[in-house]
Amino acid sequence: MSDSTTPEPDAPSPPGPPGPPGPVSLRVATGPLAGPVLNRVASMILARAQCPLDRFDDALILCDAISAHAPAHVRDSHVAYTLTAEERAIELRVAELRAGGAAGLLDDALLPDVGNVIERYSDSRRVEPAPDGDGEELILTIGFA
Amino acid sequence: MTPDMELALPARAENIALIRHAFGALGEALAVDEELLSDVRLAVTEACSNVVVHAYAGETPGPLEVLATVDDGALTVVVRDRGPGIAPHPDSPGLGLGLPLIASLAESVQLGRDEQERTEVCMTFLLSDGQANGASSSAPAGPVAPADGQDDQIDPTPRT
């Protein structure tokens, strides 16, 4: 790493709009940062994946629900996410949940007269044990045509 | 101290915008003064650009990590990579103003490598009332200081 203020003039530029950014890991403290930061990061990834506007809105509602309820189900004071753009889909992995936290998070997303926001706006949901054996992860897929 | 926000993503040019957006959210959530937030985003952009251009030159882009911690009236941002470290690039096409620019925007800057041999640029911005009123952006350049024992890796001198 070294200092530079201008890009390399000979650097190849992509032929079209930038594609998906690759897996993005985000770990954020529960509190005022949690919702806004997840929404901004998710927005960028969805936009770069050329997600249609209706599903874009759905995904942000989903992110709002997760950032609102996940803090009650995490192992400590942080929530970790991994967002991965796939072919016509985004995978959102919610990590560092304590044991039973994924189910708790899903239960909390149930709204009267609306139903479960997470189940309604995601296409698939699964729970996996955390790689370090402490707690679990909730993996959601948001698909778009 | 555990950072309040950590981002890890491939060191690609287009990902810098994502980092800028994340800092925009951080600034809004914490009601950071707009002028100071602009300085933070510019300094972070510059540090991340250095990673994209230099850290993995000629290789597949490796990881770019950005950590932000708010504590005791200060925002500390660490930009980290797994490249070979900061060294002079006489053939660099840039103006060589990146690190001095960061130093002029931040209250202090530290360059070095962490215990896992990752290259780090650590920037601190004051969030006090004085800073919120724009004192940070008009303050004299903060010192560019090496991390302990890592001064041989650092050359913040502008290059032409």
Interface residues (C-beta under 8 A of the other chain):
Chain A: M1 S2 D3 S4 T5 T6 P7 E8 P9 D10 A11 P14 P18 P21 G22 P23 V24 S25 L26 R27 V28 A29 G31 P32 L33 G35 P36 V37 N39 R40 V41 S43 M44 I45 R48 S77 H78
Chain B: T2 P3 D4 M5 E6 L7 A8 L9 P10 R12 A13 E14 N15 A17 L18 H21 A22 G24 A25 L26 E28 A29 L30 E46 A47 S49 N50 V51 V53 H54 A55 D81 G83 G85 I86 A87 P88 H89 S92 P93 G94 L95 G96 L97 G98 L99 P100 L101 I102 T119 V121 D155 P156 P158 R159
